[in-house]
Amino acid sequence: MDNHPGRALTRRRLLSLGVGASAAALLAGCSPDAEEPAGGGGGGAAFEPSLSAPENLEQTDITVGFVPITCASPIVNAAALDIYSHYGLNVTLRRYTGWGELWTAFVAGELDATQFLAPMPLAIHHGFASGQRNIRLPYVTNINGNGITVSQRLAGQVNGPEDFRGLRIGLPFEYSVHYLLTMDYLSSGGLDPHSDVDLRIMRPADMVTALSVDQIDAFCLPDQFNQRAVAEGVGYIHTLTKDLWEDHPCCSFAVGEDFAAANPNTYTALLRAIGDSALFIDDHDHRAQTAELMAQPAYLGLPEPVLTAVLTGNFPDGTGQEHSIPDRIGFQPYPHESYGTWILDALQRWELTGGQQFTTGAEHSAAVADVFDSASAAEVLEELGSVTEERSAESVLGRTFDPHNPLEWSEQTAS
């Protein structure tokens, strides 16, 4: 495999990242018309909608893509608890197993809206790789919720970034915070990620098995996979990515600009539904209930103990240690501009902008503002009582990232 990060993503390359999936995997398994378990399973707290449904919805039948991981919980939970129905929507959730497939389907217009890794909307909107569609990103679906897991074969041998020299590291997609943050983490240990490690882009669902059969030595993925590796005794959690970048974005909710512009009331209904869902999950009193719901085959179809460990933050790490980290994953949806600026700067740093250059803070800000729909998010989230105040800076790998002067941070990273 060509591991150079600047390699263009062609249609064939995108589709190859979903190897093993077929049309049968593109399931409309969470449509309100499908047979599903009743919402609010397990006798947990009943969901009470916070807002009313907008009037005069232009379109009520909506198709939304997702990948079955914990990061999708706000999108999927809105189906599990009939939240979409309350806001007047008939949402069909279409399941994909790889990010390349999802990218291709969205660009082809097969989806009205979708879960994406946070860097993907910027890349698609600005045409950094194969396939372009104008896009709005009103929400991040989760903050934190990821980690780097290492094979149990290497227990005691990998203690910092410098110890990854020569190892095979699985990553879900070039246009992911997992990829970008791992590249910077490795660099912080004096490694050249291009030559000192073997980076392998793989479907997330394949990586625990790959770790167990010695095809890879480590991976950086959403926490369900980290916890599965621990549960199966094949890996240990080296670090949570929240310890590299506190409250970092992971996945996002994105909507086609054509769809949002033609259906403003429907767009508002979607934001109300997913915002309401996200804040319901963000309440720790609802985490165990959410794990039980999401574990069902109609939704994420994952082992309930794994989801409970991730969502509650009470978990073993595979080294014999038990942890209680309530903010292991969070669901505050506001799309801070500083998130987008760091992502854009990192994409440029690792040659993933298709040759486009952003040289000033103002250029970064304008490119992010073209995609991040913070105004629509704030309008809904303020009504829901969520955080909408912009973050003035980020702390990544122990250094302050100033979104007004992003290249300063890049220069420090390179030195």
Secondary structure by P-SEA (a helix, b strand, c coil): ccccccccccaaaaaaaaccccccccccccccccccccccccccccccccccccccccccbbbbbbcccccaaaaaaaaaaccccccccbbbbbbbccaaaaaaaaaaccccbbbcccaaaaaaaacccccccbbbbcccccccccbbbbbcccccccccccccccbbbbbcccccaaaaaaaaaaaaacccccccbbbbbccccaaaaaaaacccccccccaaaaaaaaaaccccccccccccccccccbbbbbbaaaaaacaaaaaaaaaaaaaaaaaaacccaaaaaaaaaaccccccccaaaaaaaaaccccccccbbbbbcccccccccccaaaaaaaaaaaaaaccccccccccaaaaaaaaaaccaaaaaaaaaaaacccccccccccccccccccccaaaaaaaaac
